[in-house]
């Protein structure tokens, strides 16, 4: 049997914020900026087939969009800056926020998939066998 805590012992919220393995909560989930690693270096959890789909993107678009629009409206109302200043101010916030939020939301959804044994994670007691 593999080492590490059971799915219930590793918090999906903690794993999402720290971008950690959904099984042990210790190994890194990503091998790049948004590329999921082949396996966890700590517990060996097979992560190759994990795909969170468009879920994280939808959440990021809705949440970040609402935040940026609210901030832009408040800034416009309070300071009335010229349009060129808006054009310089908001794109870096949008890009930086999108990268950070995408990493967190993607890690959270993969951790939730592991906890509920969906999207390529095997049944409890069967390891991480892939079906198909």
C-alpha positions as CSV (number, residue, x, y, z in Angstrom):
1,X,0.0,0.0,0.0
2,X,1.1,3.5,-0.6
3,X,2.2,5.7,2.2
4,X,0.5,8.9,3.2
5,X,-2.7,10.0,4.7
6,X,-6.1,8.9,3.4
7,X,-8.0,11.3,1.2
8,X,-10.0,12.5,4.2
9,X,-6.9,13.4,6.1
10,X,-5.5,15.8,3.4
11,X,-7.5,19.0,3.2
12,X,-8.4,20.0,-0.4
13,X,-8.4,23.6,0.7
14,X,-4.9,23.4,2.1
15,X,-3.7,21.4,-1.0
16,X,-5.3,24.0,-3.3
17,X,-3.7,27.0,-1.6
18,X,-0.3,25.3,-1.4
19,X,-0.6,23.5,-4.7
20,X,0.3,20.2,-3.1
21,X,-0.4,16.5,-3.9
22,X,-4.0,15.5,-3.4
23,X,-3.0,12.3,-1.6
24,X,-0.3,13.3,0.9
25,X,-0.5,17.1,0.8
26,X,3.3,17.3,0.8
27,X,4.6,16.8,-2.8
28,X,4.4,19.5,-5.4
29,X,1.3,19.2,-7.7
30,X,2.9,21.2,-10.6
31,X,6.0,20.6,-12.6
32,X,5.7,24.0,-14.3
33,X,3.4,27.0,-14.0
34,X,0.2,25.2,-14.7
35,X,1.5,21.7,-15.8
36,X,0.5,18.9,-13.5
37,X,3.4,16.7,-12.6
38,X,3.4,13.0,-13.7
39,X,3.5,11.8,-10.1
40,X,4.1,13.0,-6.6
41,X,7.7,12.9,-5.6
42,X,6.8,12.2,-2.0
43,X,4.0,9.5,-2.1
44,X,4.2,8.4,-5.8
45,X,0.5,9.3,-6.5
46,X,0.0,9.0,-10.3
47,X,-1.2,12.4,-11.6
48,X,-0.8,11.9,-15.3
49,X,-4.4,11.7,-16.2
50,X,-5.6,14.5,-14.0
51,X,-7.4,17.2,-15.8
52,X,-9.6,19.8,-14.1
53,X,-11.0,20.9,-17.4
54,X,-12.5,24.4,-17.8
55,X,-13.8,24.6,-14.2
56,X,-10.9,26.6,-12.7
57,X,-11.0,29.0,-15.7
58,X,-14.7,29.7,-15.3
59,X,-14.3,30.5,-11.6
60,X,-11.3,32.7,-12.2
61,X,-13.0,34.6,-15.0
62,X,-16.1,35.3,-12.9
63,X,-14.4,36.1,-9.6
64,X,-11.4,38.0,-11.0
65,X,-13.6,39.8,-13.4
66,X,-16.0,41.0,-10.7
67,X,-13.1,42.2,-8.5
68,X,-11.3,44.1,-11.3
69,X,-14.5,45.7,-12.6
70,X,-15.4,46.8,-9.0
71,X,-11.9,48.2,-8.4
72,X,-11.9,50.0,-11.8
73,X,-15.3,51.6,-11.1
74,X,-14.2,52.6,-7.6
75,X,-11.0,54.1,-9.0
76,X,-12.9,55.9,-11.7
77,X,-15.4,57.3,-9.2
78,X,-12.8,58.4,-6.6
79,X,-10.0,59.7,-8.8
80,X,-11.3,60.0,-12.4
81,X,-7.9,59.0,-14.0
82,X,-7.3,59.3,-17.7
83,X,-8.1,56.2,-19.8
84,X,-4.4,55.6,-20.5
85,X,-3.8,55.1,-16.8
86,X,-6.6,52.5,-16.6
87,X,-5.0,50.8,-19.6
88,X,-1.6,50.6,-17.7
89,X,-3.1,49.7,-14.3
90,X,-5.5,46.8,-14.9
91,X,-3.8,44.4,-17.3
92,X,-0.9,43.5,-14.9
93,X,-3.4,42.9,-12.1
94,X,-5.6,40.7,-14.4
95,X,-2.6,38.7,-15.6
96,X,-1.0,38.2,-12.2
97,X,-4.3,37.5,-10.6
98,X,-5.2,35.0,-13.3
99,X,-2.0,33.0,-12.9
100,X,-2.2,32.9,-9.1
101,X,-5.9,32.0,-9.0
102,X,-5.7,29.4,-11.8
103,X,-2.9,27.5,-9.9
104,X,-5.0,27.5,-6.7
105,X,-8.3,26.7,-8.3
106,X,-6.9,23.9,-10.5
107,X,-5.1,22.4,-7.5
108,X,-8.3,22.6,-5.4
109,X,-10.4,20.9,-8.1
110,X,-7.8,18.1,-8.6
111,X,-7.7,17.6,-4.8
112,X,-11.5,17.4,-4.8
113,X,-11.4,14.8,-7.6
114,X,-9.0,12.7,-5.6
115,X,-11.2,13.0,-2.4
116,X,-14.3,11.9,-4.3
117,X,-12.5,9.3,-6.5
118,X,-13.4,10.8,-9.9
119,X,-11.6,11.7,-13.1
120,X,-9.0,8.9,-13.2
121,X,-8.4,8.3,-9.5
122,X,-9.1,4.6,-8.6
123,X,-11.4,3.3,-5.9
124,X,-10.2,3.3,-2.3
125,X,-7.8,0.4,-1.9
126,X,-7.0,0.1,-5.6
127,X,-4.3,2.7,-5.7
128,X,-4.4,5.1,-8.6
129,X,-5.1,2.8,-11.4
130,X,-6.3,4.3,-14.7
131,X,-9.3,3.0,-16.4
132,X,-9.0,3.5,-20.1
